[in-house]
Amino acid sequence: MPTVFTINGGSSSIRFALYDVRDCATKLLDGKIDRIGVDGTNMRVAAQRDGATSVTQAAVDAKNHRSVVQFLMNWLGAQAFFAGLGAVGHRVVHGMQHSRPERVTPELLRELHGIVAYDSEHLPRELELIEAVDGAHPHLPQVACFDTAFHRGMPRVAKLLSIPRRLQAKGLERYGFHGLSYTFLMSELVRLEDPAAARGRVILAHLGNGASLAAVRDGRCIDTSMGFTPTSGLVMSTRSGDLDPGVLGFLAATEGMDAAACQRMVTHESGLLGVSETSSDIRDLLERESADVRAAEAVTLFCYQVKKWIGSFAAALGGLDTLVFAGGIGENAASIRARICGGLEFLGIVLDAARNAASAALVLGDSGPVAVRVIRTDEESVIAAMTVHALALDTTQGRLKHATHD
């Protein structure tokens, strides 16, 4: 059976999945390796065989992404999961001007190594993953699927940064991220026959450890909350979101913080963690907010900022037809959805309390003109479909009809 393998690397984890190329909506295998780089690295894999699900858990003796992939490839090979494997698809967070997925070539790798400074938090690890797969299976085609591609068609006014124009030549502009998730959410709206997907005004809220929103009109992204880097936009688990640039100058002058220290602070020490001083996990903060004012303020700040972005995007769209919640927080935290939507009745956003508490697919009240949806996002299926399409993978023979080289 021809298959495609997907790899979605995070800062301390790797999600992976295996698909039959004839059905990129159904996973044959779904797994995650987390706590990479610290003691206790472990792997959990759920595999579908003959209509039954088997779950495997294993300790991983690995300290970085490259060694983890080597372990993973060896384990999958020993389990015969790679029989008939046709290609590997990767999530690549930053793609600069790339507007579609592309086959990995030496030229593309050199280009991506050259832009590491634009995304030093993600690109080095993603390149490690690609190169580790190539080292283990040098003849196996790989495809880079860019998170930024979804936003490439934004109007120029949404991309411009208000800095000296000469710096635009260096690629300084607003890019936007979470594009693979947004691609899936829009495809789900089409599947659900939501008329706003093709001819309407949609706000997509991907709320997780990393969080952002996108405004989509008539199927085209017109704006998004993240900008030049994934640190910008609304407050996140450990990322500051938008920050007065004068703060960094002040800290450099008074705390002696250099660029690396400032980057570490706004990326890993801020957000919900920085405000609460206890946790970056919204679940922990919700449990503590009644007894800890810091936790309560962190939760309130998160909800307030999401509410503001929804309001601003509704203005940019000229109204709103559909609001989608996705991501770990958006999909599972009913109280967060309620707090975000409270006070937005003037936009036509009205939640049904019972539906919202049950995280139903539609959580709008009967009197609400705006469709408020909860959709479980699936970046891996998008990576798989993009990989099959980019390589024109023969879905009956599991081989390449032709290769694309850009």
N, C-alpha and C positions, 0 to 999 in steps of 0.2 A: 504494500500500500504506500503510494507516494506521500511523504509528509514534509512539513516545514516546521522548524524549531524557532521559537522566539526568545529573546533575552532582553529583559528590562532591568537595567542596573541602576540602583540607587546608591546613596552615599555609604550605607552600611548593610545593604541587602541586594539580592538579585532575585527577581521573579522570572520564571521561565515557563514555557508551555509548548506542547506539541500538538499539531493539527494535521488532519487529513487535508491535503490541498483542495479536495473537492468540497470541503465544508469547513470554512474558516470561522464558523460561528460556534463550533463544538470542539471542546478540548479533549484530546486523547489523554493528555497528561498535564498536570498543573502543579507547580512547585515553587518553593521559596527557600532561599538560604539567607539567614539573617545573622546579625551580630558579627559581621565580617570585621576583622581587625581587633577583636577583643576575645577574651576567653569565653568559651561556650558557644562557638559558632555551630549552628545546627541546620539541618535540611529537613523539610517536610515535602513529600511528593504524594499527590493523589492521582492514580492512573485509572483509566476506564478500559476495561477489557471484558468482552462478551457480556456487556450490559451490567457489569458489576464494578464497584469502585474499591480499589485497594489502596491503603494508605501506608506509606513507609516513612519512618523518621530515622535520621542517622546523624551522628556527630561528625563534624568536618574538621579535619586537621589542616587548617589553612589560615593565613594571616592577611591576605590581600586578594583583590579581585582576580588577578591573573591566576594565582594558585587555586582559587575556588573554582574557576572555570575549568582548569585542568582536572580537578577532582570530579566536577560535574560531568564532563565529557567522558571520562573513564567509567564513571558509574553508569551513565546511560548506555554506553557501549556494552558494558557487561550484562546489562538487562535486556539487550537486544532491541532497545527502543529506537536505535538509529537505522535499523534496517529499512531501506527505501528512502532515507532522508535526501531531500532534494535541495534544501537551502536553509540558511539561518538569517533571521531578520533581527535587527537591533533597534532599540529606541536610542536616538541621539538627540539630546536636549537642544543643542544649538546648531543651526544649519546656515546661519548668515542669510545669504540671498537664495539658497536652494528652495525651490517651491514644490518639490516632489521627491519621493524616495528614489535612491540611486544605488546601483550596484557598487559595492566596495571595490575600488581599484587602488593600485599604488599611488596614482595621482590624487584620488580623493583622500587617502590617508595622509599624504603630505599636506594637503590643504587643511585638513582638520587639525593636524599637529600645529599648523601655523596660526590657528585662531584660538589656541588654548587660553590665551589671556582674556578672551571674551567670555569664557565660562570655565574658570579654573576649578570650580566646585564639581563639575560633572564630566567634562570632556576627557580629562586624563584617565578616569576610570572606564569610561565607555570605550576609549581607544585600547585600553588594556584588554577588555573583553573581546573586542574584534580581533586583536593580534593573538590572543590566546587561542581562539577558535582556529585561526589560520595556522598557528603552529601545530595544532593537533590534527587538523584536516585541511591541508593547504589547497586542495582542489575543490573544496566545498564552496559554492557561491554564497556570498553574504550581501545583505542589503542594509543600508542606513536609512532609517525612517525618522525624519526630523520633526521635533515638536514645534519648531517655529514656522513650518511650512503653511499651516492652517491660516496664519495671520499675514502672509505675504501680500495678499490682495487688499489690505487695509488702505483707506484713502491716505494720501500723503500727509494731510494735516494730523492724522492720528499717529504717524511715524516720527514726525519731527521732534527733535529735542531743542529747547531754546538755549542753545550754546553757540559759540562762534561757528559760522557756516563752514569754515575751512575744515572743521573736525568731522564733517559728514563724510569726507573722503576716507577717513579712517574706519568707517563703518559704524559710527556712533549714531544710533537711532533707536526707536522703540521697536522691538521684535515680537514680544509676546511668546508665551510658552503654554504647556499643557495641550498642545495642538492635537495629539493623538487621542486624548480623552474627548476633546471637543468634536473631533471627526466622528467618533463613535456615537456621541450623544445626538449629533445631527442626523446620523443614519438611523438611529432609533426613532427619532421624531418622524422621519419619513416612513419607517415601518409601521409606526402607530397611526399613520395617516393624519398627523397633526398638520393642518393647513398652513400654519405659520412657518413650517420648515422650508417651504418653497417660496411662499408669498406672505411674509409676515415679519413680526418683530419679536426676537427671541433673546433672552438673557440666560446664559449658561453659567452656573456657579459650581466650579470644581473646588470643593472645600475639603482639604485633608491636611497632612503635615505641611505640604506646600499648597497654597490656595490662590485662586485667581478667578476672575469673571471675564466673560467675553460677550460682546454685543453683536448680534447677527441680524442683518436685514436681508430678506429675500434670499436666504441661503449663503450670504457672503458676510464674513467677519468685517465689521467696520471699526471696532475698537476693542481693547482688552486692558486689564488692570496692570499686568506685568509689563515691564518696559525693556530696557537695555539688558537687564539681568533678571533671573528668577527671584532675586532678593526684593525687588520693588513691588509696589502695589499695596494690597492690604496686609495687615499684621498676620503672621503665620506662626507655626509652632516655635521655631527658633529664629526666624528671619524678621527683621524690623518692619519690612514693607517700606512705603515712602517715608523719607526722613529729610528734614531740613538739612541741606548740605553744610550749613554753618555749624551744625553740631559736630561734625567731624573736624572742622578747623579748630573749634573750641577745644575739643579733646586732645588734638595734636599739641595745642599750645599749653594746656593746663595739666594734661596727664602724660604727655610725652609719647602718645600713641602714634606709631608709624602706620603706613598704608596696610601692612599685613595685619596688624593688631585691630585696626578699624574694620577690615574685611571680616576678620574672625568674629568680632563683636556683633556686627549687623547680620551675619549669616548664622552663627551658631549659639550666640549668647543672648539674643534679643527676643522679640515676639512674645508669645505667651509665657515662655520660660523667663524672659527678662522681667516682665511685669509682675508675674506671680512669685518669682524667686524660688519656686518649688517644683514645677513640672511644665513640660511642653505639651502634655497630653490633655486634650479638652475633657476627657472622661474623668481624669483625676481632679481637674479644676471644678467640674460640676459637683463632684462629691464633697469638695472642701469649701465651696463658696459661702455656705451658710455660717461657717466658723472662721473663715480666713478672708479678710477684706481684700487682700492681694489677689487671691484666686477669683473673687467676685469681680474685681476691676478688670482682670484679664479677659474673663468671659464677656463682660459688658463691652469692652473695647472691641473685641472681635466682632460681635454682633452689630455694633454701631457702625463699624467700618464697612461691613458687607452691605448693610442697609444703605449707606451713603453711595456706594458704588452702584447698587441697583437703581437708586434715584437718578444718579448722573447718567447712567446708560439709557434709562427710559427717556431722559431728555434728549440724548443724542439720537435715539431711534425715533423720536416723535411719538412715543407711546409704547405699549407693551401688550403682546398677545400670549406669550408663553414664557414661564420662568421654570428653569430646570435646576434641581439640586442633585449634585453627584459628589463623589469622593467619600472618604471614610467618615467625615463629619456630616457632609450634606446628605448622605444616604442613611445614616444611622442615628443621628442626634435630633430627635423630634423637638426637644425643648429649644435647641439652637435655631431650628427652622422657624419655630413659633416666635421667638424673640426677634429674629431678623424681619419677619413679615409683619409683626405688630406695628401699627402706625402707617402701613403702606396701603391701606384701604383706598386712599385717594387715587392710587394707580390702578385700582381694580383687583388688587391682591387680597383675597379673602380665604383663609384656611378653614377647613373643617377639623375641629379638634380631635374627633375620634379617628378620622382617616389619617391625620398627621401622626397621632400617637402610634398607629399601627404601621407607619411608614408605607402607606398604600402607594400604588403607582400614581394615582391622582389624589392630591391632598387639598384641592380647592373646595371652598364652600359652594353650595348650590347657587348662591347669589353672586358669585365672583365671576366677572367676565374674563379674567386672565386664567389660563390653564397653568396650574402649579403642579409640576411633576417631580417625582423622585425616580431617578434612573441609575441603576448600578452600572458604572462605567466599566469598560473592558478594553484597555489599551492593547493587550496582547493579541486579541482577535484582529484589531486594526493593523498591527505590525504584520501578522500573518497574511492578511489579504493584500496589503501593500507589497509584501515580498513576492507573493505569487504574481501579482500584476507587473511589478518592475522587471521580473525576470522572464515574464511570459512563460511561466512554468506549466508544462503539459499536465493537466489534471487527470489524465487517464494513464499516462506512462511514467509520470514522476521524473521527467527530464526537462532540460531547457530547450525550448523551441528556438530561442535566440537570446543572445546576451546584449544588454545595453551598456555602452561605455560612453561616459560623458566626461 
